[in-house]
Amino acid sequence: YKAEYTPTELGDYSLNIKWSGHSISDSPFTVRCYSDVDPSKVKVNRPRATTRSGRYALGRPILYRVNSEQAGKGTLSASAVNRLTGKVLPLNILQNSEGQFTVDVQPT
């Protein structure tokens, strides 16, 4: 026999397997369902400032390097917002290789 179940929530499950109405040896089993994604393992390299005063130059792209190789399967998303005006800044996400990205922020 074959039984299959896809959990939809994280947590510990109890799996009780029976034969002719009686639990088999070692049943019930504990099944731990966890996420294979760990955002804490995503590494971001902040770019150096483009001016001597330690600021980024208006109109020049700011490139962030993102490494998600150790974080598990997932999708990278990003947003950039001007803290003073609330304006959303344009950006592009380029996947360089598996788990390696460049986030190109365009300050305006």
C-alpha positions in Angstrom: 0.0 0.0 0.0 1.0 3.6 -0.5 -0.4 6.6 1.3 0.6 10.2 0.5 -0.2 13.5 2.3 1.2 17.0 1.6 1.1 19.1 4.7 -0.1 22.7 4.3 1.0 24.0 7.7 4.2 23.9 9.7 4.4 21.8 12.8 4.5 18.4 14.3 2.1 15.7 13.1 1.3 12.3 14.5 1.1 9.5 11.9 -0.7 6.4 13.1 -0.4 3.4 10.8 -2.7 0.5 11.5 -3.1 -3.0 10.1 -6.5 -4.7 10.6 -7.4 -2.0 13.0 -4.3 -2.4 15.2 -1.4 0.1 15.3 1.8 -1.4 13.9 5.0 -1.4 15.9 6.4 2.0 16.8 3.2 3.7 15.6 2.3 6.5 15.9 5.2 8.3 14.3 6.0 12.0 14.8 6.5 13.8 11.5 8.0 17.3 11.7 7.1 19.7 8.9 9.2 22.7 8.5 10.1 25.3 6.0 13.2 24.6 3.9 13.6 28.4 3.5 15.7 30.4 5.9 15.8 34.2 5.0 18.4 34.8 7.7 20.9 33.1 5.4 20.5 35.6 2.6 23.6 37.8 2.5 23.7 41.3 1.0 26.8 43.2 0.1 26.1 46.9 0.4 27.7 49.0 -2.3 30.3 51.8 -1.5 29.1 55.3 -1.6 29.7 57.1 -4.9 30.7 60.5 -3.5 33.5 61.7 -1.1 30.9 62.7 1.5 29.8 59.1 1.8 26.5 59.5 -0.1 25.2 58.0 -3.3 25.0 60.2 -6.3 21.6 61.1 -7.6 20.9 59.5 -11.0 23.6 56.9 -10.6 22.6 53.2 -10.0 23.2 51.6 -6.6 24.1 48.0 -7.1 23.5 45.5 -4.3 24.9 42.0 -4.5 22.6 39.3 -3.0 23.6 35.7 -2.2 20.8 33.4 -1.4 22.6 30.1 -2.0 22.3 28.9 1.6 18.7 30.1 2.2 16.9 27.3 0.3 14.6 27.5 -2.7 12.7 30.8 -2.9 12.0 33.9 -4.8 13.9 37.2 -4.3 11.8 40.3 -4.3 12.9 43.9 -3.3 11.6 47.4 -3.0 13.2 50.7 -2.4 11.3 53.7 -1.0 12.5 57.3 -0.4 12.1 57.7 3.4 11.5 61.5 3.1 8.9 61.5 0.3 7.6 57.9 0.3 8.3 57.7 -3.4 8.9 54.1 -4.7 12.2 54.0 -6.6 12.7 52.0 -9.7 14.8 48.9 -9.4 15.8 45.8 -11.4 16.7 42.4 -10.1 19.1 40.4 -12.2 19.8 36.8 -11.5 23.5 36.2 -12.2 23.5 32.5 -11.4 21.7 30.1 -9.1 21.4 32.0 -5.8 23.3 35.0 -7.0 21.6 38.3 -7.8 22.2 42.0 -8.4 19.7 44.5 -7.3 20.0 47.7 -9.3 18.3 50.6 -7.5 17.8 53.8 -9.5 17.7 56.9 -7.2 15.8 59.8 -8.8 
